[in-house]
């Protein structure tokens, strides 16, 4: 007899659609009710795509994309299920689970870019308090990422207007820690900080400067990003260059990368929270431009940055409200630039 599309549902169909992205899957969904239902079911292409793209993300008030997935099962099965494993590194454990995986994919795609209260949405247009921190609504689960190889987590922010100073950081506060790693796109420095005590406040810090300082006399504008893979952190920046003459359009610079500049030995627990740190109030404009699995350019571990001897101690008084770590770094990097 002639085979119908429904006869291919548990084999060849999934072997094909498992390779599709969001745009093509959406087009397959509108082709007919059967493809829509097949695509959304447990172990289907929307499930597989979400497990791959959002691996390591945990939403506030929710969980990871599929809490039942077995992330330890790799490359061993055959057939359609084996293709799912090879592409996503996970195995569907409960095919009977009634979840609309396309709807869940859309929710994750939206909320991994969101900021927590008092900010709303994926864009920040004003900061009303000095030293404000904008935390993401998602946490990075370091225990769910492959120790070696595989995909990582890439988060990119576009800075469209910056009246003062903004940095990109990850913190370990969710697990009761008190440490952070911060990237300053202005100075090109990466800062490690750890709070020793709350009162009187004492903070230990060190920094390294893998990238040169930008000395155009204004706050950084352009794109900045972090990349977490295999227990290692790297940061990126792509500045908007000053115009050659007044009124001329600004050109976009090249992507620059710190390399894998830090591991995760500083962090408590297995949950890191990405955030933006603002130094002063003002009419900022920033938006989350990308959350993905790959950075914009290849990069390698910068071996020298892992040596403690390459990190400089921060000489600043944490009890002085008028001085912070990044200001001290700016002073030191300005001095080195002028030498």
C-alpha positions in Angstrom: 0.0 0.0 0.0 1.0 3.6 -0.3 2.7 5.1 2.7 1.2 8.1 4.3 3.1 10.8 6.2 1.8 9.4 9.4 3.6 6.1 8.7 6.9 7.9 8.8 6.3 9.7 12.1 8.5 7.5 14.3 11.4 7.2 11.8 12.4 9.1 8.7 10.3 12.1 9.5 12.3 12.8 12.7 15.6 12.0 10.9 14.8 15.0 8.7 13.2 17.6 10.9 15.7 17.2 13.7 18.1 19.2 11.6 15.7 22.2 11.2 16.0 25.6 13.0 13.3 27.7 14.4 12.3 29.3 11.1 12.0 26.1 9.1 10.3 24.3 12.0 7.7 27.1 12.1 7.0 26.6 8.4 6.7 22.8 8.9 4.2 23.5 11.7 1.8 25.4 9.4 1.9 22.7 6.7 -0.7 20.5 8.4 -2.0 19.5 11.8 0.0 16.2 11.8 3.4 17.9 11.4 2.4 20.5 14.0 1.6 17.8 16.5 4.6 15.7 15.7 7.0 18.7 16.0 5.7 19.7 19.5 5.7 16.3 21.2 8.2 14.9 23.6 11.3 13.8 21.8 10.3 15.9 18.7 12.3 18.6 17.0 11.1 21.5 19.2 12.1 19.5 22.3 15.5 18.6 20.7 16.2 22.2 19.6 15.3 23.6 23.1 17.6 21.0 24.8 20.4 22.0 22.6 20.0 25.8 22.6 19.0 26.2 26.2 21.3 23.6 27.8 22.6 25.1 31.0 19.9 27.8 31.3 17.5 27.8 34.3 14.7 30.3 34.5 13.7 32.0 37.7 10.6 30.3 39.2 10.9 27.4 36.8 13.6 25.0 35.9 15.8 23.9 33.0 14.2 23.3 29.6 13.5 19.6 30.3 14.1 18.5 34.0 13.5 14.9 33.0 16.2 14.8 30.3 19.2 12.5 30.8 22.2 14.7 29.8 24.6 11.8 30.5 23.4 9.7 27.7 25.6 10.3 24.6 26.0 8.9 21.2 24.9 5.3 21.9 21.5 4.8 20.5 20.4 4.2 16.9 17.5 5.4 14.8 15.7 8.7 15.3 16.4 8.7 19.1 20.1 8.3 18.3 20.0 11.3 16.1 18.4 13.3 18.9 21.2 12.2 21.2 24.0 13.1 18.8 22.6 16.5 18.1 21.6 17.5 21.7 23.5 15.2 24.0 20.4 14.2 25.8 17.9 11.4 25.8 14.1 11.8 26.1 13.1 9.9 29.2 9.3 10.3 29.2 7.8 10.3 25.8 4.3 10.3 27.4 4.9 13.7 29.1 2.2 16.1 27.8 4.1 19.3 27.2 3.8 21.6 24.2 7.5 21.9 23.5 7.1 24.7 20.9 5.4 26.9 23.5 8.0 26.0 26.1 10.8 26.8 23.5 9.2 30.2 22.8 9.0 31.0 26.5 12.6 30.2 27.1 13.7 32.1 24.0 11.9 35.2 25.5 12.7 34.9 29.2 16.5 34.0 29.0 16.9 37.6 27.7 14.8 39.3 30.5 16.0 41.3 33.4 14.7 41.0 37.0 12.8 43.7 38.8 13.1 46.7 38.9 14.0 46.4 35.2 11.4 44.9 32.9 11.9 43.2 29.6 15.1 42.7 27.6 16.0 46.4 27.3 17.2 49.0 29.8 16.6 52.7 29.1 17.2 54.3 32.5 19.1 53.7 35.7 17.8 55.6 38.8 20.3 54.5 41.4 24.1 54.6 41.5 25.8 51.2 41.6 22.7 49.5 40.3 22.8 45.9 39.3 20.5 44.4 36.6 20.3 40.7 37.1 19.1 38.3 34.4 16.0 36.2 34.9 18.0 33.1 34.1 20.8 31.3 35.9 23.7 29.4 34.3 23.8 25.8 35.4 27.5 24.9 35.2 26.8 21.3 36.2 24.7 20.7 33.0 27.4 21.9 30.5 29.9 19.4 29.1 33.2 19.4 30.9 35.0 19.3 27.6 33.8 19.9 24.0 30.2 20.4 23.1 28.3 23.7 23.1 28.7 26.6 25.5 26.6 29.5 26.6 27.0 32.9 24.8 25.3 36.1 26.0 25.6 39.3 24.1 24.5 42.8 25.0 24.2 45.8 22.7 25.1 49.1 24.3 23.4 51.9 22.3 23.7 54.7 24.8 26.1 54.9 27.7 26.4 58.2 29.7 28.8 56.8 32.2 30.0 53.2 32.8 28.5 49.7 32.4 30.1 46.3 32.8 29.1 42.7 32.2 29.5 40.2 35.1 28.7 36.8 36.5 28.1 36.2 40.3 27.6 33.2 42.5 25.1 34.7 44.9 22.4 32.2 44.2 24.4 29.4 46.0 25.2 31.7 48.9 28.5 32.8 47.5 30.0 36.3 47.6 32.2 36.4 44.5 32.1 37.8 41.0 34.0 38.1 37.7 33.4 41.3 35.9 34.4 42.5 32.4 35.0 46.2 31.8 34.6 46.9 28.1 36.1 50.4 28.6 39.4 49.3 30.1 39.6 45.8 28.6 40.1 44.4 32.1 38.6 41.4 33.9 38.1 41.8 37.6 37.7 39.1 40.2 36.2 40.1 43.5 35.3 38.4 46.8 33.5 39.9 49.8 35.4 39.0 52.9 32.9 40.5 55.4 29.8 42.6 55.4 30.5 45.0 58.2 32.8 46.7 58.1 32.8 45.9 54.5 35.9 44.4 53.1 36.4 43.1 49.6 39.4 41.4 48.0 40.0 41.9 44.3 42.4 41.2 41.5 42.4 42.1 37.9 44.1 41.5 34.6 43.9 43.5 31.3 43.8 41.1 28.3 42.5 43.9 26.0 43.7 47.5 25.5 41.9 50.4 27.1 39.6 52.5 25.0 40.5 56.1 25.4 37.9 58.0 23.4 36.7 60.0 26.4 33.2 58.5 26.6 31.4 55.4 27.9 31.7 52.2 25.9 29.1 51.8 23.1 28.9 48.8 20.9 28.5 45.1 21.8 29.9 43.1 24.8 29.5 39.5 25.5 30.4 36.6 27.8 31.1 33.0 26.8 31.0 30.0 29.2 32.3 26.7 28.0 33.9 23.7 29.7 34.2 25.5 33.0 36.0 28.5 31.4 35.0 32.1 30.9 35.8 34.4 28.1 34.6 37.9 27.3 34.1 39.8 24.0 33.7 43.4 22.9 33.0 45.1 19.6 33.1 48.9 20.0 31.5 51.6 18.0 34.4 53.7 16.8 34.4 57.5 17.1 33.4 59.4 14.0 36.1 60.8 11.8 34.4 64.2 11.7 31.3 65.7 13.4 28.0 64.4 12.0 29.6 61.4 10.3 28.2 57.9 10.9 30.2 55.8 13.4 31.9 52.6 12.1 31.8 49.3 13.9 35.1 47.9 15.1 36.3 44.4 15.0 35.4 41.7 17.6 38.0 41.5 20.3 38.3 38.6 22.8 40.0 38.2 26.2 40.4 34.4 25.5 39.5 31.9 28.2 40.6 34.2 31.0 39.2 32.5 34.1 38.0 29.2 35.3 35.2 28.6 37.8 37.3 27.8 40.9 36.1 31.1 42.5 32.4 30.2 42.4 30.3 28.6 45.1 27.8 26.1 43.9 26.6 25.3 40.4 24.5 28.3 39.6 25.9 31.6 38.2 23.8 34.7 37.5 24.8 37.0 34.7 24.2 40.7 35.3 25.0 44.2 34.2 26.7 46.6 36.7 26.1 50.4 36.3 28.3 52.9 38.1 26.0 56.0 38.0 22.5 57.0 37.2 21.5 58.1 33.7 19.6 57.6 30.5 21.2 54.4 29.3 20.0 52.2 26.4 21.0 48.6 26.4 19.3 45.5 25.0 20.1 41.8 25.0 20.9 41.1 21.4 21.8 37.4 21.5 21.6 34.3 23.7 23.1 31.3 21.9 25.7 28.6 22.1 28.6 29.9 19.9 30.7 33.1 20.0 31.2 35.4 17.0 34.7 34.3 16.5 37.0 31.3 17.4 39.1 31.8 20.5 41.6 29.9 22.6 42.5 29.7 26.2 45.0 32.4 27.2 47.3 30.3 29.4 49.2 33.2 31.0 45.9 34.7 32.4 45.4 31.6 34.6 48.6 32.3 36.5 48.0 34.2 39.7 51.2 36.1 39.1 49.6 37.8 36.1 46.7 39.2 38.1 47.3 42.5 39.9 45.9 43.2 43.3 43.3 46.0 43.6 44.5 48.8 46.0 41.2 50.3 47.1 39.3 50.9 50.3 36.0 49.0 50.2 34.7 51.1 53.1 34.9 54.3 51.0 31.6 54.7 49.2 33.2 57.1 46.6 35.7 54.5 45.4 35.0 51.1 43.7 37.1 48.4 42.1 36.4 49.5 38.5 37.5 53.1 39.2 40.7 51.8 40.6 41.2 49.6 37.5 40.6 52.6 35.3 43.2 54.6 37.1 45.8 51.8 36.9 45.1 51.1 33.2 45.2 54.8 32.3 48.6 55.0 34.0 49.8 52.0 32.0 48.4 53.5 28.8 50.2 56.8 29.3 53.6 55.2 30.2 
